[in-house]
Amino acid sequence: MEKITDKIAALPQDASFFSLEFFPPKTQIGFSNLQDRLQRMAQSLRPLFVNVTWGAGGCTSSRSLELAEICQRQLGLTTCLHLTCTNMRRKVVDQALQEAKIMGVRNILALRGDPPREEEYRLDTENAEEEEEVKENNEEFVWATDLVKYIRRRYGDFFCIGVAAYPEGHSDESHPQEQNYQNDLPFLIEKVKAGADFLVTQFFFDVNAYTTFEIALREHESGVFRTIPIIPGLLPIQNYQILKRTTKLAHCRIPPALLETLDPIKADDEEVKRTGINALCEMIRDIQAVKSTGPRGFHFYTLNLEKVVGSILEECCLIPPEPLLIDGSDQAIDDSPAMTNGISATMPKNSNAPTNTNPTTYQPINTPSREATWDDFPNGRFGDARSPAFGTPVSYSPCSLPCTPAQARSQWGEPTTSSAITTLFTNHLSGQTPAQLPWSDDSSPSLSPETALIRDHLLTLTTTRNWWTIASQPAVDGLPSTDPIHGWGPAKGFVFQKPFVEFFCPLRDWKSHLRPHLQRSAIAPKISWYAGTVSGTFESGDENKEAVHAVTWGSFLGKEIMTATMVEEGVFAKDEGGVGVG
């Protein structure tokens, strides 16, 4: 039941520490596999604390609380629970805080969450009274400052409260055309004065932007940041597309030098990882060179993956020595040589490092264990549902626009008819304005090269049928893994794809035309399909409800077959309102 600030204060002034962030997986088997991964990482990496995320509008509340309890009670890790306050009923906030207290979680990262949009987060089971409660809650909790004040008012000093900070500025409706940390300072000062104990930053790749930000806080005339722990957030680079997508959603700048290094190797995921490890290690060393008011911490957004973050921690000597438990002693004594940048003090028995009865050493990137790497190639929302990284929160969603609401209205307008939406899709596919749709993966002014290969087919669906395509891929039969358009994974391999398209269509078209066509005896054995409606009705062409379809896979030298993209009924039925055909 330790507070993060107490643990930081107990470290030597010149020590370095780190924390790891995890999100609740979307599937039960992914959740189970994450428990195994957490246990390995707890034993071999020994973070000072871990963070557990909270979904928009409280949509992952039960899973987040369950994961926090596993981390705190089962694994003995000091745990920080994220908590947002907008788009939720107050009783959900109260329940989360009460359950956190009961399970011994004494650390909360207080966040605003998405701007109030109660109509988007309303559950079908909510009645008018509950809707009004959400609306009233959004009037009470407008900013994270309101949540900090609420926690302090209800629980005093029981919780150690962290808040978010943005080295490159927070992209928000208040300053839609200018993203600058100076715009945020008045709000950040309010959060600290309201009772925040530490800051965790949004991830970044521009070290100069971060150091400028930290120095500005330390020297601010208000004095509120003089000694408060400021923990920079770091995102390990897993692959090129995830890097582009996450930085776009977070409005985070990628330095040109890093992009120039990654662009030539973007089709080789293994090389991208190696380059990313080197880049993150260089960032860490540059930040460590900046004078600090106390122990220097680093917060890693793991995306529930372990190989890359473990390699970074090992390379930077951030993994603390494993304590040796002495019989009859209340202390776990570390008798290993002191670390220049690590933690080398006598550690309490109940510290962040659980006693390891089966000692393991973290496997570096060149000799990884299979348990650490079997799902090493992130696969987005249509991936391996067994993976803890499946359904990563950085994939597109209606509450994760890649721009501010004002910019969104400027780019897409406010279409109110199906014909207006069809025009948006048609123009996008034709290379006209808008150059992007909300779920576009990167900032390219045109379609991806792969999508461009099947542009005519997609346009036919859109213009002649008024069916709006949102995801697709062409067939690929054994191209080199280094292919500039279709390649992925390490070099010296071959990649394969089944053709796939996902789209929205009118229900009447589905019933009168498309479903009868897919069920024809000449078609049914060749095509797999799933269909769902906004009301929750779901249909599938599979008689076997447990069927899993590999849509993208690869064969690589010295490795098992990798399935990078998989589609299965349970996942599609849970998340989609549209048609997927492969």
C-alpha positions, -999 to +999 in steps of 0.1 A: +000+000+000+028+024-010+025+058-025+045+065-056+059+097-042+070+079-010+089+053-031+105+080-052+116+099-021+132+068-007+155+065-036+190+080-038+190+115-053+210+103-083+190+072-089+169+064-120+137+044-120+110+035-144+073+026-146+053+005-171+018+011-184-007-016-194-043-016-207-070-043-201-071-066-232-103-069-250-106-107-249-105-131-219-077-152-233-057-120-240-064-109-204-051-143-191-020-141-212-013-106-200-012-120-164+015-144-174+034-115-192+030-092-162+045-119-139+075-123-162+080-086-164+076-080-127+102-106-119+128-098-145+123-060-149+112-049-114+094-015-122+090+010-094+053+010-102+028+001-130-001+020-145-035+005-155-055+025-181-092+034-179-113+034-211-132+064-224-164+069-205-155+041-181-160+015-208-133-007-193-140+000-157-145-036-145-115-049-165-093-020-153-102-026-117-096-064-122-062-058-137-052-033-110-061-058-084-039-085-101-010-061-102-014-048-066-024-080-047-013-109-068+020-096-081+029-072-053+034-043-077+028-007-066-001+002-089-015+034-102-050+033-116-060+058-143-094+075-138-112+098-161-142+119-150-161+130-181-188+109-198-194+088-167-219+087-139-205+100-106-213+066-089-188+049-113-161+074-102-171+068-065-171+030-070-137+030-087-121+050-059-137+029-032-126-004-048-091+010-053-090+018-016-102-016-006-077-034-028-048-013-015-042+008-046-032+042-033-022+059-065-046+075-090-037+092-123-065+118-126-075+125-162-103+145-178-109+120-206-126+128-238-146+161-239-181+157-226-202+138-251-228+120-230-249+110-260-220+090-274-214+071-242-250+064-233-257+028-228-289+013-242-299+002-207-297+037-192-330+054-185-337+091-186-327+096-150-293+080-156-288+101-187-295+132-166-270+120-141-243+118-167-251+152-179-249+166-144-216+148-139-202+164-170-212+198-156-194+190-123-163+174-139-152+196-167-115+194-162-090+170-145-086+197-118-122+190-108-115+153-103-083+161-083-103+184-060-131+158-057-106+130-047-090+153-021-123+164-007-136+128-004-104+109+006-079+135+020-044+124+016-051+087+012-044+087-025-013+099-042-026+117-073-008+121-106-019+143-135-010+144-172+014+170-187+020+177-224+056+188-234+044+197-269+011+211-258-024+196-255-044+197-287-078+208-276-108+229-286-095+258-264-066+264-288-076+245-320-050+261-343-020+263-319-005+234-299+019+249-273+027+239-238+025+275-227-013+274-234-016+246-209+004+260-180-025+278-163-044+245-162-014+225-151-008+250-123-044+246-112-041+208-111-010+209-089-025+235-066-056+214-063-035+185-049-016+167-076+015+149-063+034+140-095+032+146-133+034+120-161+039+134-196+024+124-229+049+105-249+072+124-272+102+119-295+116+154-295+139+155-265+146+193-270+109+199-266+108+179-234+138+194-218+126+229-227+093+220-211+108+205-179+132+235-174+103+259-179+082+241-152+111+240-127+118+277-132+082+289-133+075+319-112+046+301-094+071+277-078+046+248-078+068+227-101+101+232-082+103+198-066+073+178-079+083+146-097+080+150-134+081+116-152+086+118-190+065+093-210+082+072-236+067+050-264+088+021-275+087+018-313+071-015-322+066-009-360+065+019-384+027+020-389+019+020-352+045+048-347+028+069-374-007+061-360+000+068-324+019+100-330-009+112-352-036+105-325-014+121-298-005+151-320+032+142-313+060+154-335+085+129-349+119+145-355+129+145-392+162+128-384+143+098-369+119+096-398+148+097-423+163+067-404+131+047-403+117+054-438+142+032-457+136+002-433+099+007-426+090-027-443+114-046-420+097-047-386+128-062-369+151-034-381+125-008-371+125-023-336+163-022-334+164+013-347+137+023-322+156+008-293+186+028-302+165+060-306+148+055-272+181+047-255+196+079-269+166+099-257+169+084-222+206+093-220+200+128-232+173+133-205+195+118-178+221+145-188+197+172-177+201+183-141+173+168-120+159+179-086+157+142-075+156+107-089+151+106-126+121+085-138+108+072-171+073+060-179+069+035-207+037+031-227+042-007-233+011-014-255+011-047-235+043-058-253+075-068-236+104-074-259+113-039-270+108-022-236+128-049-219+157-044-243+156-006-238+157-010-200+186-035-202+206-014-226+202+017-204+209-002-172+176+008-157+167-026-144+174-026-106+194-054-090+173-083-077+172-081-039+183-112-019+160-121+010+179-129+041+163-154+065+150-138+097+154-103+083+128-077+075+149-064+046+156-077+012+193-069+008+209-061-025+246-071-023+253-066-060+276-038-073+262-003-072+246+009-105+255+043-119+219+050-130+200+023-111+186+017-076+213+003-053+199+010-018+186-014+008+151-022-003+121-030+020+108-066+017+075-053+004+091-030-022+083-029-058+105-059-065+087-091-055+108-120-042+117-141-073+116-178-063+125-187-099+151-162-110+152-152-146+173-127-165+157-106-192+164-119-226+179-092-249+165-086-283+190-109-300+181-139-278+144-134-269+123-160-252+093-173-272+069-162-244+081-126-249+079-126-287+051-149-300+028-118-306+057-095-313+043-080-345+014-057-333-017-064-353-043-038-346-079-046-340-079-075-364-051-095-350-045-125-327-072-123-300-050-143-277-024-115-276-024-091-246-017-064-272-048-072-292-072-043-296-046-017-286-063+016-276-044+035-303-064+019-331-091+041-345-123+048-326-150+074-327-135+091-296-099+092-309-100+117-337-065+125-351-073+162-349-092+187-328-130+189-332-126+223-349-101+208-374-124+178-379-153+201-388-131+220-411-119+189-428-150+168-430-178+193-424-210+181-407-227+157-432-263+149-423-273+127-453-260+094-467-253+111-501-231+137-484-211+109-466-208+090-499-193+121-514-167+122-487-157+086-492-157+090-530-135+121-529-111+105-505-107+074-527-103+096-558-074+115-543-095+147-537-104+165-505-106+152-479-071+136-481-078+116-449-107+100-431-108+098-393-092+063-392-065+070-418-032+055-404-008+083-413-005+118-425+001+109-461-018+132-485-030+102-505-041+066-501-016+040-490+002+023-519-015-010-510-050+006-510-042+024-543-038-010-560-075-017-555-088+018-557-111+011-587-128-018-569-134+003-538-147+032-559-172+008-576-186-002-542-188+034-531-202+051-562-225+024-576-237+009-543-233+037-518-213+012-496-186+030-475-153+010-473-132+015-442-107-013-443-094-035-472-064-053-486-056-071-519-044-107-522-007-114-518+009-147-526+044-152-513+060-118-519+093-110-501+089-096-466+110-066-478+085-057-505+080-019-503+042-021-504+032-054-488+062-063-468+064-067-430+083-086-404+121-094-406+140-097-438+145-130-457+109-140-454+077-143-474+043-127-468+008-138-477-026-121-477-062-130-483-083-103-500-105-085-475-129-056-474-149-041-445-176-016-452-209+000-441-240-007-462-278-001-458-296-029-441-320-032-470-291-039-494-278-065-470-311-083-468-322-080-504-290-084-523-257-090-505-266-118-481-284-139-507-254-135-530-229-146-503-251-176-495-252-189-531-238-224-534-212-213-558-200-185-535-204-197-500-175-222-499-150-195-511-159-165-490-160-160-452-181-131-440-194-114-408-221-088-406-234-067-377-259-040-372-259-009-350-287-026-329-264-055-321-277-081-345-249-103-358-246-129-386-218-151-399-211-173-428-193-197-405-210-228-392-182-231-367-185-202-343-150-208-330-135-204-365-104-181-368-094-167-402-058-158-409-059-129-432-022-119-432+006-143-423+043-147-430+071-173-431+105-161-419+139-177-416+143-196-384+109-186-371+074-202-368+047-190-391+036-156-380-001-146-382-002-108-382-039-104-389-067-126-379-105-122-380-128-142-358-165-140-350-163-131-313-142-100-319-160-087-350-194-093-333-184-073-302-170-042-320-184-038-354-215-025-371-209-032-407-199-060-431-165-078-433-158-100-463-127-121-469 
